[in-house]
Amino acid sequence: MMTMKKIVMLSAAATLAIFTMATQAQEATTPAAAEAATETNQPATEVVAEASAAEATTEAAPAEAAPAGEAISEDSDHVKKLIALHPKLISRIAPYGKVCFDGEECDINITVLAPAVEGEARPGDQLYKAICATCHDAGLVGAPKVGNAGDWGPRIGKGKATLYDHAINGFNAMPARGGADISDDEVKNAVDYMIGQSS
């Protein structure tokens, strides 16, 4: 209910501001039109109509000349005030994901894991970036964030054997081996990397 009152008040304030700007613009145009009417012996309403038509063409010309997508207008004072009052507003209304279509350019970075070499385990940092980072960077579904000692301290306290077991066999929402087809040694390398970054 309180939010609805705020919305109604903001709407009323915006309407009042628009009305005030329109009134000021009309007052600024009317004296000039009266002076022009006395000089040219035309009725003031014709002069106002001619002046507003001239203003409309001069305002429309630069808009047509500017190429589309080149400049983004600055946020209004109202939007700046909302962002200042609610700092997490932009992140809360940002899209969760993005759809990219085959053949179109896309700004999503996907880390591809280098192919395995027979008998060699890939390094932990490569495995982390390609497999583990999706959940452990953001802390999705309870995953401990890498770099956060508070998240990792109790887990490291249980010992590496427990961490290895959970990573290899799965634990809570985490699938076995992070959902990837990697060897036990590679899982251990990824776990060691995360421990090293979070200790």
C-alpha positions as CSV (number, residue, x, y, z in Angstrom):
1,M,0.0,0.0,0.0
2,M,2.8,2.4,0.8
3,T,4.5,1.7,-2.5
4,M,1.2,2.6,-4.3
5,K,1.1,5.9,-2.5
6,K,4.7,6.6,-3.6
7,I,3.9,5.8,-7.2
8,V,0.8,8.1,-7.2
9,M,2.9,10.9,-5.6
10,L,5.7,10.5,-8.1
11,S,3.1,10.5,-11.0
12,A,1.5,13.6,-9.6
13,A,4.9,15.3,-9.3
14,A,5.9,14.3,-12.8
15,T,2.6,15.6,-14.2
16,L,3.0,18.9,-12.3
17,A,6.6,19.3,-13.7
18,I,5.4,18.7,-17.3
19,F,2.6,21.2,-16.8
20,T,5.0,23.8,-15.4
21,M,7.5,23.3,-18.2
22,A,4.7,23.7,-20.8
23,T,3.4,26.8,-19.1
24,Q,6.9,28.4,-19.0
25,A,7.5,27.6,-22.6
26,Q,4.2,29.2,-23.6
27,E,4.9,32.3,-21.5
28,A,8.3,32.6,-23.1
29,T,6.8,32.4,-26.6
30,T,3.8,34.7,-26.1
31,P,5.7,38.0,-25.4
32,A,8.0,37.4,-28.4
33,A,4.9,36.6,-30.6
34,A,3.2,39.8,-29.4
35,E,6.2,41.9,-30.3
36,A,6.6,40.2,-33.7
37,A,2.8,40.8,-34.3
38,T,3.1,44.5,-33.7
39,E,6.1,44.8,-36.1
40,T,4.5,42.8,-38.9
41,N,0.8,43.8,-38.4
42,Q,-0.2,40.1,-38.1
43,P,-2.4,38.6,-35.4
44,A,-0.4,37.2,-32.5
45,T,-1.9,33.7,-32.9
46,E,-0.5,33.5,-36.5
47,V,3.0,34.6,-35.3
48,V,2.9,32.0,-32.5
49,A,1.9,29.2,-35.0
50,E,4.6,30.2,-37.4
51,A,7.2,30.4,-34.6
52,S,6.3,27.0,-33.2
53,A,6.3,25.5,-36.7
54,A,9.8,26.9,-37.2
55,E,11.0,25.5,-33.9
56,A,9.6,22.1,-34.7
57,T,11.5,22.0,-38.0
58,T,14.8,23.1,-36.4
59,E,14.4,20.6,-33.6
60,A,13.5,17.7,-36.0
61,A,16.4,18.4,-38.4
62,P,19.2,17.5,-35.9
63,A,17.3,14.4,-34.8
64,E,17.0,13.1,-38.4
65,A,20.7,13.9,-39.1
66,A,22.0,12.1,-36.0
67,P,22.8,8.4,-36.9
68,A,20.9,5.9,-34.9
69,G,22.6,4.2,-31.9
70,E,25.5,6.7,-31.8
71,A,24.7,8.6,-28.6
72,I,22.7,7.5,-25.6
73,S,20.9,10.2,-23.7
74,E,21.8,11.0,-20.2
75,D,19.6,9.8,-17.4
76,S,17.0,12.3,-16.2
77,D,17.2,13.8,-12.7
78,H,14.3,11.6,-11.6
79,V,16.1,8.4,-12.7
80,K,19.4,9.6,-11.0
81,K,17.5,10.2,-7.8
82,L,15.9,6.7,-7.9
83,I,19.3,5.1,-8.5
84,A,20.8,7.1,-5.6
85,L,17.9,6.0,-3.3
86,H,18.1,2.4,-4.4
87,P,21.7,1.6,-5.3
88,K,20.9,-2.1,-6.2
89,L,18.1,-1.1,-8.6
90,I,20.0,-1.5,-11.8
91,S,21.3,-5.0,-10.8
92,R,17.8,-6.0,-9.7
93,I,16.2,-5.2,-13.0
94,A,19.0,-6.3,-15.2
95,P,18.3,-9.4,-17.4
96,Y,19.4,-12.7,-15.8
97,G,20.8,-14.1,-19.0
98,K,21.2,-13.5,-22.7
99,V,20.2,-15.5,-25.7
100,C,22.7,-15.7,-28.6
101,F,21.8,-17.0,-32.0
102,D,24.1,-18.9,-34.3
103,G,25.7,-16.6,-36.8
104,E,25.2,-13.5,-34.7
105,E,27.9,-11.7,-32.7
106,C,27.5,-12.3,-28.9
107,D,29.3,-10.6,-26.0
108,I,29.1,-13.7,-23.7
109,N,32.5,-15.1,-22.9
110,I,32.6,-18.9,-22.7
111,T,35.7,-20.6,-21.5
112,V,36.4,-23.7,-23.4
113,L,38.4,-26.4,-21.6
114,A,41.5,-27.5,-23.5
115,P,41.3,-31.2,-24.6
116,A,42.8,-33.7,-22.3
117,V,46.1,-35.3,-23.1
118,E,46.4,-39.0,-22.4
119,G,47.9,-39.6,-18.9
120,E,48.1,-35.8,-18.0
121,A,45.7,-34.0,-15.6
122,R,44.8,-30.5,-16.7
123,P,45.7,-27.6,-14.3
124,G,43.3,-26.5,-11.6
125,D,42.9,-22.9,-12.9
126,Q,41.8,-24.1,-16.3
127,L,39.3,-26.6,-14.9
128,Y,38.0,-24.0,-12.5
129,K,37.4,-21.3,-15.2
130,A,35.7,-23.8,-17.6
131,I,33.6,-25.8,-15.1
132,C,33.5,-24.6,-11.5
133,A,33.4,-20.8,-12.0
134,T,29.7,-20.8,-13.1
135,C,28.6,-21.6,-9.5
136,H,31.6,-20.8,-7.4
137,D,32.1,-17.2,-8.7
138,A,28.5,-16.1,-7.8
139,G,27.8,-18.5,-5.0
140,L,24.8,-20.1,-6.8
141,V,22.7,-22.6,-4.9
142,G,24.9,-22.5,-1.8
143,A,28.2,-23.0,-3.5
144,P,31.1,-21.4,-1.5
145,K,32.4,-18.4,-3.3
146,V,36.0,-18.7,-4.3
147,G,38.1,-16.1,-2.6
148,N,35.8,-15.9,0.4
149,A,37.6,-17.3,3.4
150,G,34.4,-17.3,5.5
151,D,32.7,-19.6,3.0
152,W,35.7,-21.9,2.7
153,G,37.1,-22.0,6.2
154,P,34.7,-24.5,7.7
155,R,34.9,-26.7,4.6
156,I,38.7,-26.7,4.6
157,G,38.6,-27.6,8.3
158,K,36.9,-30.9,7.3
159,G,40.1,-31.8,5.4
160,K,41.0,-32.2,1.7
161,A,39.8,-35.9,1.6
162,T,36.2,-34.7,2.4
163,L,36.4,-31.9,-0.2
164,Y,37.8,-34.3,-2.8
165,D,35.0,-36.9,-2.0
166,H,32.2,-34.2,-2.3
167,A,33.6,-32.9,-5.5
168,I,34.1,-36.3,-7.1
169,N,30.8,-37.8,-6.0
170,G,28.6,-34.7,-5.7
171,F,27.3,-33.0,-2.6
172,N,24.0,-31.2,-2.0
173,A,23.2,-29.3,-5.2
174,M,26.7,-29.8,-6.8
175,P,26.7,-32.7,-9.3
176,A,29.5,-35.2,-9.3
177,R,32.6,-33.8,-10.9
178,G,30.8,-30.5,-11.4
179,G,28.8,-32.2,-14.2
180,A,31.8,-32.6,-16.4
181,D,33.7,-35.6,-17.7
182,I,37.0,-35.2,-16.0
183,S,39.3,-37.5,-14.1
184,D,39.7,-37.8,-10.3
185,D,43.1,-36.1,-10.5
186,E,41.6,-33.2,-12.4
187,V,38.8,-32.8,-9.8
188,K,41.5,-32.7,-7.1
189,N,43.5,-30.1,-9.1
190,A,40.4,-27.9,-9.3
191,V,39.7,-28.3,-5.6
192,D,43.3,-27.5,-4.7
193,Y,43.1,-24.4,-6.9
194,M,39.9,-23.2,-5.1
195,I,41.4,-23.9,-1.7
196,G,44.5,-21.9,-2.7
197,Q,42.4,-18.9,-3.8
198,S,40.2,-19.0,-0.7
199,S,42.7,-19.6,2.2
